[in-house]
Amino acid sequence: MDGTVKKPETEKNISEEKENTCEISRRGVLAGSATAAGALILGSCEHAYASVEFSSSKDRYGCLTDLTACVGCRSCEKACNEANNLPQPDVPFDDASVFKEKRRPTANAYTVVNQYPNPKDESKPIYRKIQCNHCNEPGCASACPVHAYTKTKEGAVLYDEDKCFGCRYCMVACPFYVPAYDYESALEPKIAKCILCYDRIKTGGIPACAEACPGGALTFGKRNDLLNMARKKIAEKPDRYIDHIFGEHEAGGTSWIYISGVPFAQLDFPTNLTKRPLIEETKGFLSAVPVVLTVWPAFFGMVYAALQHREGPQKGQKHEKEEEKK
């Protein structure tokens, strides 16, 4: 007898059985995860960039912004906030100091107005209103893996927060960088953006911003009529406008269109957009997005859970050994 205490055979067998069971469970989880991931990959890739049929008609609505008529009063911002029950801004609507910085739409402001120098007359700055442009074939809707976006026959691009799980790929897919993420609702993923006051226009009304504009810079109507109006303005006053309607063709066309007295590049408009819808330019890349955003996080989560489950019995055995030594 050497004084050492041998573990009973039955206890040893039980311990080994636990380890084997844990190992089998871990392998089972990993195998099941891999199988599920493979099935999801095949299914996701097959439908990721399938042709999306948007319901907007040729007779859809839109807005024409005449940048030469905007005076920077921010009445549109105020009307938008009130119509959408948004909080008051940090800088009051009548405070011109807000123009010191360039702003983008946020979860608390669906539209903003920025100021730019006027090369033709320094005493008369140019103001640009920014909001969702409601693309004819929206990249956000095409990229969203859970179909949280809808293009309506009226022309508005709507967002359903109940479907959204917070991947935020729409923010990257938008060529105008409009969708804003509500970081204050981390546990409830939410994107915020202009919806063209859809509840108003479907009952015969007009967007709150267009209704509030005092200078005639915003005109709401049928998109085809607005294009004709824009062409007429440019033809009648060639000295006032450049010969370009932004949004007529960019990224496949948008419901919100613009005319300007200076090149759009000087007002921070993206000028490198093709005439084709953005989704047609990125089909190959977008095919992998649902996989990256949905399959792999779930897969690695299951792996982590399996490893944690395996460590549980080992920690218990280590604790038992320490107790035996005592």
N, C-alpha and C positions, 0 to 999 in steps of 0.2 A: 504494500500500500504506500503510495507516494504522497498521500494526504490530499490530493486533488479530488474534487467532486465532479464526477462525470454526469453530463446531462442525460436524463433517462431517455431511452430509445424512442419512446412514444412522443415525448416533447420535441425531440429533434425532428421526427417525421412531420409533426404538426407544423413546425417552423419552416421546414423545407416546402411543405405543401402550400403554405401561405405565400412564400416567395414565388413558387411556380405559378400559383393562381394569379398573383399580381402581375407577373411577367406576361402570362397569357392574356390577361385583361388589357394590359398596355398594348400588346401587339394587336389585339382585336380592335381596340379603339383606333390605333394608327392605320390599320388596314381598312377599317370602315371609313375613316376620314379620307384616306386617299381615294377610295372608291367613289365616295360622295363628291369629292373635289373633282375627280375626272368627269363624272356625269354632269356636274354643274358647268365645268369648262366647256364641254361639248355643246351643252344646251345654250350656254351664254353666248359662245362665239357664233353659233348658228343664227341667233336672232339679234345680236348686238347692233349690227348695222343694216338690218333689213330696211327696205324702203318704207319710210313713214308717210302716211297719207294725211296731210293736214286739211282740216275742214274749211279753212277760210275761202270765201268765194271771191270772184273777180270784182264783185260789187262791195267788198269789205270797206270798213271805215279806216280813217287815219287822221293824222294831224300834220299841218304844215306850219313850220316855224320860220318866220321871216326874221333873220338875225339883224337886219338893218332897222327893224322897228322896235326891238326890245330895248327898254330903258333901264333895266336892272332893278325894277321896283320890288321884286320878289313876291308880288301878289300871288303868283302861281304856286310858290312854295307854301305860303300861308294857307291857300285854298286846299292844297293837297293834304297838308297836315290835318286840317279840320275835317275833310271828307273821309280820311282814313283813321281818325281818332289817334293821331300820333302825338307824342309829347312836344312841348314847346322847345324850340331850339336853344342851344347855349347862347347864341348871339341873336338878339331880337330881330324880327323881320325888317325893322326900319333902321337897323344899324349897318352902315356901309362899310364898317371895318371888316366885315366878313369876307370882303373881296380881296383881302391881303393874301389869302391862301387859296389854292385851287382845291375844290372839294369834289367828292364823288358821292353818289347816292348811298345811303346807309339804311339800317333797319329802322331808324327813327326819322328818316327823310327820304322819301321815294323820288324826289326831284330836287335839284339844286341849280343855282345860277352862278356862273363864274364870270369874271371880268378879264378882258384882254385889251391891250393897247391897239388903237386904231392908227394904222400907218398913213391913212388919208387925212385924219384930223385928230391930233393928240388930245384935244379938249372933249372929244366925244368917244369914249371907250366903247368897245363892243362887248355885248353880253351874250353868253351861250347857256341855254337851258339844257340840262342833262336828265334823262330818265330812260326807262326801257324803251327801245325803238320798235318793239313788237315785230320782229322779223317775219317775212312771209313764210320762211322755212326755218324756224328757230333752232339754233344749235343746242340751246339748253334742253329743249324738249327731246331732241334726237339723242343727246348724250345721257339723259337721266335713265338709270337702270331700272327704276321703279315707276316710270311714267307719271311723275308728279306734276308735269307740265302739260297744258292743253292749249292748242291753237284753235280759237273759236272761229265760227263763220263770220263773225263781226270784225275779226282782225286782232282782237286782244289775245295776248299770251297769258294764260292764267296759271297759278301755282297752287297745288293742294298740299298743305303742310302735314296733313294726316298720313300721306303716303311717304313723305320724305324721311330718310333715315340719316341725313347729315353728311353724305359723301362729299358734297360741295363741288362735284365735277362740273355742274352747270356754270359755276363761277369762272372756271377755266375755259369752258367751251364757248362762252359768250364773247363774240368779237369786240363788244363794246364795254366789257367788264362791268356790267350793270348789277346782276344779282348780288345782294349783300347778305352776309351771314349774321344772324342774331347771336352774338357771343354771350349775351346775358342769359340765354336759355340753353345752357350747355347740356342739360339733361333732356331737353325737348328740342331736337334739331329743327331749325327753322330758317328758311330763306325769306327775304323780304324784297319786294320790288313793286314798281308801278304795274297796275293791271288795266290801265286805260279807263279807269272808273267803269268797269264792265256793268255793274248793277245799274248805273245811270244810263249808259248808251243802249242797253238792251230794252229799256223802257221808253226810249225816245229822247233821252237827255243828252248832254254833252259832258266831257270831262271837266272836273272842277277847275283845273288850271286854265283851260281855254275860256271857260265862262268868266273867270275872274280877271283875265288879262285886259288892262285898260287901253293898251296902245295898238291893239290889232295885230300883235306879233304871232298869236296863235289862232289858227283856223282849223276847226274840226269839220269833217265831212267825208264823202266817199273818196277813196284814195285816187281813183281815176280822175275825178273832178279836181282834186287838189293838185295833181300833176299838171293838168291843163291850166289851172290858175297860176302855178309856178312858172310854166313856160311862157304864159302871157306876160307876166310881170317882167321876166328877164328880157323878152323881146321888146317890150315897150320902154324899158329903162336900162339899156345895156351899160350905161355909165354907172349905174347904181349897183348892179348885180354882176357876178361872174357867171359864165355860161355853164353852170353845173347844178344839178339838183341832187344833193346828197341823200342817199336812201332809195333813189329810183332803181338802182341796179346793185349797189354794194351788198355783198354777202347774200345775193339772191333777191335783194329788195327788202324794204321795211315799210311798216305802216306809218312810221313817223319820218317825215322828210323835211329837208332844210334848204333854204336859199340864203346866200350870203354876199356881202360886198367885197370880201377878201377871200383868198384861198383857204379852204377848210383846214389845211395843215397848220395854218397860223393860229387856229382855234382848238388845237389838240384833237381834231377828228382823226381817226385812223384812216390813212389814205393808201394803205397797202392791201386793201381787201379786194378779192376777186369778185367777179359778177356772179359766180356760181355760189350756191348755198354752202356754208362752211362745212356741213356734214359730208358733202361729196369730196372735200379735200382731205378729210381725216378718217375715212372709213376704216382703213387698216389699223390705225392706232386705237380708235374707239372700240374696235372689236374685243380688245383685251381689257378694257376698263371695268366692265362688270365683274370679270374674274378677279382682278386685283382688289377691287373694293369690297367684294362680298365673299368670295371663296376662301382666299388665303387668310384673312383675319379670323374667320371661323375655324379654319383648319389648324392654324397655330394655337388658337385658343383651346381646342380639343387636345392638342399635343401637350400643352402646358398643364391642363387638368389631369391628363394621364400620368405625367411625371410627378405631379403633386400627390396623386393617389398612390403612386409607387413609393414615394418617400415616406408616406405616413407609417406603414408597417415597419420600415427600417428604423425610423426614429423611435418607434415603440420598443423594438428589439434592443436597440442601443441603450434605452433607458432601463430595460429589464436587466441587462448585463451589468450596468453601473450599480443597480440596486443589489445584485448578487455579490458584487465585490465588497460592498459595504457590510 
